[in-house]
Amino acid sequence: MSVSQGAVSLIMMNHHARDARQTGNAPEDEAANIEELAMTIRKRRFLQLVALSVWPAMWVSAQWQTGEIRIVEQYPPAEVKLQEERFVAVYRKPHPYPAADDQWVVVRDRKWGEVYRAIPGKDFPNTFSFTLMGAALSKGGLLAISGNAWSERGESAEVIGIYDLRQKTLSRIVRTSPVLCVGIEFDPAGDLWCVGSDVDARRSGLMTYDLVYRYAPDGKQLSRGISRSSISSARAPETDKAKGDCRVFFSPTGETVVWVPAVDTAVVAGRDAREIRRWQPAKYGSEVTYTFAATGNGRLFALLPPASENGIRDSRYRLHELVGSVGQNERGRAAMSGASDIAQTTWQLVGGASGRHFAGRSTELVGMDGQRPVIWDRSAGRIEWLDPID
């Protein structure tokens, strides 16, 4: 259900003030503590401004080379995705209690130039703290950001903010409570898909809530389905990120593929969000982290260790493609082609230059630029276009 900006009541009490109340400190002591904190923040920001004016290259730099971007920033991105020929970069300051402006999203062009910056904790009304969960860009120029917002009174709301990049403005706030969208993607028709976690059900110890939701651009919920209990009876698989984030992809025939790395499983659903079939190509240990990307014609790729190195924590990751089959004589078909007769899938190693070795957990597959895989090496601060796949 969509809500007006004024109807969203947001973010968390100042934890310093809360601690003061819990310890019984007098109001004047509490006020002094808050004023001291404010003075510290003002000094820190002043020093940052001075440093930026003297040594700007030390803080933000992006160098474009042939098929490569080198990035040096004060706060490196926490997540990067290539969508609609632009990068969607998520930033999170390393604070245990994020303030309203501690987490943000920057849409960047192919040379890492800034196109648009969204700070949902500042844009959403009455927001004191914001935890950013996911971001996605549509073909029509909409940017969606999901997360959990808190008011200074300790009230919380699970929300999605919809930004219009053409108008450079926040156009809508959608309240999804009690569903926290931990992963979001726009489909080719412009609807927004969410892998969600029902926070109320989880607090009650229930496992019967739905994991997948589809919303119209105006925020209306169109469909929901795929019960969490059918995926895993252990800890909530949608929030278990040890092996990577849940991702949503779309086949050329309109099916939706939801990847749940925690259980090495992909669930294929229709537009009604109901399960059609599921795959488990290979089971990897907890030392493996999945990153995925898909081409426009329905080919799905991932960076994974070779099967011979499954279970080795320091293994070198290589590019794999998900292929499907109906039997031993028919292999190598794109698993996301939408063919209802594909019964089995496997991760097949991609040969050639794109199949070379990469560092393990520090390298991620962030997207496909046509037939060229695009990777992000966190440790080297480098985004690189690989040679086209066959």
C-alpha positions as CSV (number, residue, x, y, z in Angstrom):
1,M,0.0,0.0,0.0
2,S,1.4,3.4,-0.9
3,V,1.4,6.2,1.7
4,S,2.0,9.9,1.6
5,Q,5.2,11.2,2.9
6,G,3.6,12.7,5.9
7,A,2.0,9.4,6.9
8,V,5.3,7.6,7.3
9,S,6.4,7.7,10.9
10,L,10.2,7.1,11.1
11,I,13.4,6.3,12.9
12,M,15.1,5.5,16.1
13,M,15.7,7.3,19.4
14,N,19.1,8.9,19.9
15,H,20.9,6.0,21.6
16,H,22.9,8.4,23.8
17,A,19.6,9.9,25.1
18,R,18.2,6.4,25.6
19,D,21.2,5.3,27.6
20,A,20.9,8.3,29.8
21,R,17.3,7.5,30.6
22,Q,18.2,3.9,31.3
23,T,20.9,4.9,33.8
24,G,18.7,7.5,35.5
25,N,20.8,10.5,34.6
26,A,19.3,13.9,35.1
27,P,17.8,15.7,32.1
28,E,20.5,18.4,32.3
29,D,23.2,15.6,32.1
30,E,21.4,14.1,29.1
31,A,21.3,17.5,27.4
32,A,25.0,18.0,28.1
33,N,25.9,14.6,26.6
34,I,23.9,15.4,23.5
35,E,25.5,18.8,23.1
36,E,29.0,17.3,23.5
37,L,28.1,14.7,20.8
38,A,26.9,17.5,18.5
39,M,30.1,19.5,19.0
40,T,32.2,16.4,18.2
41,I,30.2,15.8,14.9
42,R,30.6,19.5,13.9
43,K,34.4,19.4,14.5
44,R,34.7,16.2,12.5
45,R,32.7,17.5,9.6
46,F,34.8,20.8,9.6
47,L,38.0,18.8,9.4
48,Q,36.6,16.7,6.6
49,L,35.7,19.8,4.6
50,V,39.2,21.2,5.1
51,A,40.8,18.0,3.9
52,L,38.5,17.9,0.9
53,S,39.4,21.4,-0.1
54,V,43.2,20.7,0.1
55,W,43.5,17.1,-1.1
56,P,40.3,16.2,-3.1
57,A,42.1,13.4,-5.1
58,M,42.7,11.5,-1.8
59,W,38.9,11.3,-1.2
60,V,37.2,10.7,-4.5
61,S,38.8,9.6,-7.7
62,A,37.7,7.6,-10.7
63,Q,40.0,6.9,-13.6
64,W,38.5,5.6,-16.9
65,Q,40.7,3.2,-18.9
66,T,39.8,0.9,-21.8
67,G,37.4,-1.5,-20.2
68,E,38.3,-0.6,-16.6
69,I,37.5,1.9,-13.9
70,R,39.7,2.5,-10.9
71,I,38.0,3.9,-7.8
72,V,39.3,5.6,-4.7
73,E,36.7,7.0,-2.4
74,Q,36.5,8.0,1.2
75,Y,33.8,5.4,1.7
76,P,34.1,2.6,-0.9
77,P,30.8,1.2,-2.1
78,A,29.3,-1.6,0.0
79,E,27.4,-3.0,-3.1
80,V,27.5,-2.3,-6.8
81,K,25.2,-3.4,-9.6
82,L,25.2,-2.6,-13.3
83,Q,21.6,-2.0,-14.5
84,E,20.3,-0.2,-17.6
85,E,23.8,0.8,-18.6
86,R,24.4,2.6,-15.3
87,F,26.0,1.6,-12.0
88,V,23.9,1.5,-8.8
89,A,26.3,1.9,-5.9
90,V,25.2,1.5,-2.2
91,Y,27.2,3.2,0.5
92,R,27.2,2.4,4.2
93,K,29.3,4.2,6.8
94,P,30.7,1.7,9.3
95,H,28.5,2.8,12.2
96,P,26.6,0.3,14.4
97,Y,23.7,2.8,14.8
98,P,23.3,4.4,11.4
99,A,22.2,8.0,11.4
100,A,19.8,9.4,8.8
101,D,22.6,10.2,6.4
102,D,24.9,7.3,7.1
103,Q,23.6,5.1,4.2
104,W,22.9,6.3,0.6
105,V,22.7,5.3,-3.0
106,V,24.5,6.9,-6.0
107,V,23.6,6.2,-9.6
108,R,26.7,6.5,-11.8
109,D,27.4,6.5,-15.5
110,R,29.7,4.1,-17.3
111,K,32.7,6.3,-16.4
112,W,31.7,6.4,-12.7
113,G,30.4,10.0,-13.0
114,E,27.6,10.8,-10.5
115,V,24.1,10.9,-12.1
116,Y,22.0,11.1,-9.0
117,R,22.5,10.8,-5.3
118,A,19.7,9.6,-2.9
119,I,19.9,9.8,0.9
120,P,16.6,8.1,2.0
121,G,17.1,8.8,5.7
122,K,17.2,12.6,4.9
123,D,14.5,12.4,2.2
124,F,11.9,10.5,4.2
125,P,10.1,12.7,6.8
126,N,10.6,12.3,10.5
127,T,13.5,9.9,10.0
128,F,16.2,9.6,12.7
129,S,17.9,6.4,11.5
130,F,17.7,4.4,8.3
131,T,19.0,0.9,7.5
132,L,19.3,0.5,3.7
133,M,18.6,-3.0,2.4
134,G,18.4,-2.8,-1.4
135,A,18.4,-0.6,-4.5
136,A,17.3,-1.1,-8.1
137,L,17.0,0.9,-11.3
138,S,14.2,0.6,-13.9
139,K,14.3,1.1,-17.7
140,G,12.0,4.1,-17.2
141,G,14.4,5.9,-15.0
142,L,13.0,5.0,-11.6
143,L,15.2,4.3,-8.6
144,A,13.8,2.2,-5.8
145,I,15.4,2.0,-2.4
146,S,14.2,-0.4,0.4
147,G,15.0,-0.4,4.0
148,N,13.9,0.1,7.6
149,A,13.3,3.5,9.0
150,W,13.1,4.7,12.6
151,S,11.7,7.8,14.3
152,E,13.3,9.5,17.2
153,R,10.5,8.1,19.4
154,G,11.5,4.5,18.5
155,E,8.8,3.9,15.9
156,S,9.8,1.8,12.9
157,A,8.5,1.3,9.4
158,E,9.5,-1.0,6.5
159,V,9.5,1.1,3.4
160,I,10.4,1.5,-0.3
161,G,11.3,5.0,-1.7
162,I,10.7,5.6,-5.4
163,Y,12.8,8.3,-7.0
164,D,12.3,9.8,-10.4
165,L,15.7,10.4,-11.9
166,R,14.3,12.5,-14.7
167,Q,12.7,14.9,-12.2
168,K,15.5,14.5,-9.7
169,T,13.0,14.0,-6.9
170,L,11.5,11.5,-4.5
171,S,8.1,10.7,-6.0
172,R,6.6,8.2,-3.6
173,I,7.1,6.3,-0.4
174,V,5.6,2.8,-0.2
175,R,5.0,1.3,3.3
176,T,5.5,-2.4,3.1
177,S,5.3,-3.2,6.8
178,P,5.6,-5.8,8.2
179,V,7.6,-6.9,5.1
180,L,11.2,-5.8,4.9
181,C,12.4,-6.0,1.3
182,V,15.9,-7.3,1.6
183,G,16.3,-7.5,-2.2
184,I,14.5,-5.6,-5.0
185,E,14.5,-5.6,-8.8
186,F,12.3,-4.0,-11.5
187,D,11.1,-6.4,-14.2
188,P,11.0,-5.4,-17.9
189,A,7.3,-4.3,-17.5
190,G,8.2,-1.8,-14.8
191,D,6.8,-3.7,-11.8
192,L,9.0,-4.0,-8.7
193,W,9.8,-7.4,-7.2
194,C,10.8,-7.9,-3.6
195,V,12.4,-10.7,-1.7
196,G,10.8,-9.9,1.7
197,S,11.1,-10.9,5.3
198,D,8.0,-10.6,7.5
199,V,9.5,-9.1,10.7
200,D,6.3,-9.7,12.8
201,A,6.2,-13.3,11.8
202,R,9.9,-13.8,12.6
203,R,9.5,-12.2,16.0
204,S,6.7,-14.7,16.7
205,G,8.8,-17.6,15.5
206,L,6.6,-18.4,12.5
207,M,7.9,-19.7,9.2
208,T,4.7,-19.6,7.1
209,Y,5.1,-16.1,5.7
210,D,5.6,-15.4,1.9
211,L,9.1,-14.5,0.5
212,V,8.2,-12.9,-2.9
213,Y,6.1,-9.8,-3.6
214,R,5.3,-7.8,-6.7
215,Y,4.4,-4.1,-6.6
216,A,3.1,-1.8,-9.3
217,P,5.1,1.5,-9.8
218,D,2.4,3.3,-7.7
219,G,3.1,1.0,-4.7
220,K,0.0,-1.3,-5.0
221,Q,0.8,-4.9,-4.1
222,L,-0.1,-7.1,-7.1
223,S,0.9,-10.6,-6.0
224,R,2.7,-12.5,-3.3
225,G,3.8,-16.1,-2.8
226,I,6.5,-18.8,-2.2
227,S,6.3,-19.7,1.5
228,R,9.5,-19.4,3.5
229,S,8.7,-22.8,5.1
230,S,8.9,-24.4,1.7
231,I,12.5,-23.1,1.2
232,S,14.1,-23.8,4.6
233,S,13.2,-24.9,8.1
234,A,16.4,-23.4,9.5
235,R,17.2,-19.7,10.1
236,A,15.5,-17.3,7.7
237,P,17.2,-17.9,4.4
238,E,16.3,-14.5,3.0
239,T,18.4,-12.7,5.7
240,D,21.2,-15.2,5.8
241,K,23.8,-13.4,3.7
242,A,26.8,-15.6,4.5
243,K,26.7,-17.0,0.9
244,G,25.5,-13.9,-0.8
245,D,22.4,-11.8,-1.2
246,C,19.1,-13.0,-2.6
247,R,18.6,-11.9,-6.2
248,V,15.8,-11.7,-8.7
249,F,16.1,-12.2,-12.4
250,F,13.6,-12.4,-15.3
251,S,13.5,-14.8,-18.2
252,P,12.6,-13.6,-21.8
253,T,9.3,-15.4,-21.4
254,G,8.2,-13.5,-18.3
255,E,9.1,-15.9,-15.6
256,T,10.8,-14.7,-12.4
257,V,13.8,-16.5,-11.0
258,V,14.5,-16.0,-7.3
259,W,17.9,-17.1,-6.1
260,V,18.3,-17.9,-2.4
261,P,22.1,-18.5,-1.9
262,A,21.7,-19.6,1.7
263,V,20.1,-22.9,0.5
264,D,21.8,-23.0,-3.0
265,T,18.3,-22.9,-4.5
266,A,16.5,-21.0,-7.3
267,V,12.7,-20.8,-7.4
268,V,11.0,-20.1,-10.7
269,A,7.7,-18.2,-10.4
270,G,5.0,-16.8,-12.6
271,R,3.7,-13.2,-12.4
272,D,1.3,-14.4,-9.7
273,A,4.5,-15.1,-7.6
274,R,3.5,-18.7,-7.3
275,E,6.2,-21.4,-7.7
276,I,6.4,-23.2,-11.1
277,R,9.6,-25.2,-10.4
278,R,12.9,-25.0,-8.5
279,W,16.5,-25.9,-9.1
280,Q,19.5,-26.8,-7.0
281,P,22.4,-27.0,-9.4
282,A,25.1,-27.6,-6.8
283,K,25.4,-27.4,-3.1
284,Y,28.3,-25.2,-1.9
285,G,29.7,-24.9,1.6
286,S,29.5,-21.8,3.8
287,E,32.9,-20.7,2.5
288,V,31.4,-19.9,-0.9
289,T,29.8,-16.5,-1.7
290,Y,27.5,-16.3,-4.8
291,T,27.4,-13.2,-7.1
292,F,25.1,-13.3,-10.2
293,A,24.3,-11.5,-13.4
294,A,22.0,-12.2,-16.3
295,T,21.9,-11.2,-20.0
296,G,18.9,-9.8,-21.7
297,N,18.3,-13.1,-23.6
298,G,18.0,-15.1,-20.4
299,R,21.5,-16.5,-19.8
300,L,22.5,-16.5,-16.1
301,F,26.1,-16.3,-14.9
302,A,27.8,-16.5,-11.5
303,L,31.3,-16.3,-10.1
304,L,31.9,-19.6,-8.3
305,P,34.9,-21.9,-7.5
306,P,35.3,-24.9,-9.8
307,A,33.5,-28.0,-8.7
308,S,36.9,-29.6,-7.9
309,E,37.6,-26.8,-5.4
310,N,34.2,-26.8,-3.7
311,G,34.8,-26.7,0.1
312,I,38.2,-24.9,-0.2
313,R,37.9,-21.5,1.5
314,D,40.7,-19.8,-0.5
315,S,39.7,-21.2,-3.8
316,R,39.9,-19.1,-6.9
317,Y,36.6,-18.1,-8.4
318,R,35.7,-18.4,-12.1
319,L,32.8,-17.5,-14.4
320,H,30.1,-20.2,-14.7
321,E,26.8,-20.3,-16.6
322,L,23.6,-22.0,-15.5
323,V,22.6,-24.5,-18.1
324,G,19.6,-26.8,-18.1
325,S,18.8,-30.2,-19.5
326,V,15.9,-32.7,-20.0
327,G,18.1,-35.7,-20.3
328,Q,21.7,-36.8,-21.1
329,N,21.3,-36.0,-24.8
330,E,20.2,-32.5,-24.4
331,R,22.5,-30.2,-22.4
332,G,23.7,-26.7,-22.6
333,R,20.3,-24.9,-23.0
334,A,20.0,-21.5,-21.2
335,A,18.2,-22.4,-17.9
336,M,16.3,-19.2,-17.9
337,S,14.9,-19.6,-21.4
338,G,11.5,-20.2,-19.9
339,A,11.2,-23.8,-21.3
340,S,8.9,-25.7,-18.9
341,D,10.6,-29.0,-19.8
342,I,14.0,-28.2,-18.2
343,A,14.2,-30.5,-15.2
344,Q,17.8,-30.3,-14.2
345,T,20.4,-27.5,-14.0
346,T,24.1,-27.3,-13.5
347,W,26.8,-24.7,-13.3
348,Q,29.0,-25.0,-16.4
349,L,32.5,-23.4,-16.4
350,V,32.9,-20.7,-19.0
351,G,36.0,-21.0,-21.1
352,G,38.2,-18.5,-22.8
353,A,39.4,-15.2,-21.3
354,S,36.2,-14.8,-19.3
355,G,36.9,-18.1,-17.6
356,R,40.2,-17.0,-16.0
357,H,40.8,-17.1,-12.3
358,F,39.9,-14.3,-10.0
359,A,40.4,-13.6,-6.3
360,G,37.7,-15.3,-4.1
361,R,35.4,-13.3,-1.9
362,S,36.9,-9.9,-2.9
363,T,35.7,-10.1,-6.5
364,E,32.0,-9.9,-7.5
365,L,30.1,-10.2,-10.7
366,V,28.1,-6.9,-10.9
367,G,26.4,-7.3,-14.2
368,M,26.4,-8.1,-17.9
369,D,27.1,-5.4,-20.5
370,G,25.6,-7.1,-23.5
371,Q,27.7,-10.3,-23.7
372,R,30.6,-8.8,-21.6
373,P,30.7,-9.8,-17.9
374,V,31.5,-6.8,-15.6
375,I,33.4,-7.6,-12.3
376,W,34.2,-5.5,-9.3
377,D,37.5,-6.3,-7.4
378,R,36.9,-4.8,-4.0
379,S,40.5,-5.2,-2.8
380,A,42.0,-3.5,-5.9
381,G,39.2,-0.9,-6.2
382,R,38.7,-1.8,-9.8
383,I,35.7,-2.4,-12.0
384,E,36.6,-4.3,-15.2
385,W,34.8,-5.4,-18.4
386,L,35.9,-8.9,-19.5
387,D,36.0,-10.2,-23.0
388,P,32.6,-11.1,-24.5
389,I,31.3,-14.6,-23.9
390,D,30.5,-17.0,-26.7
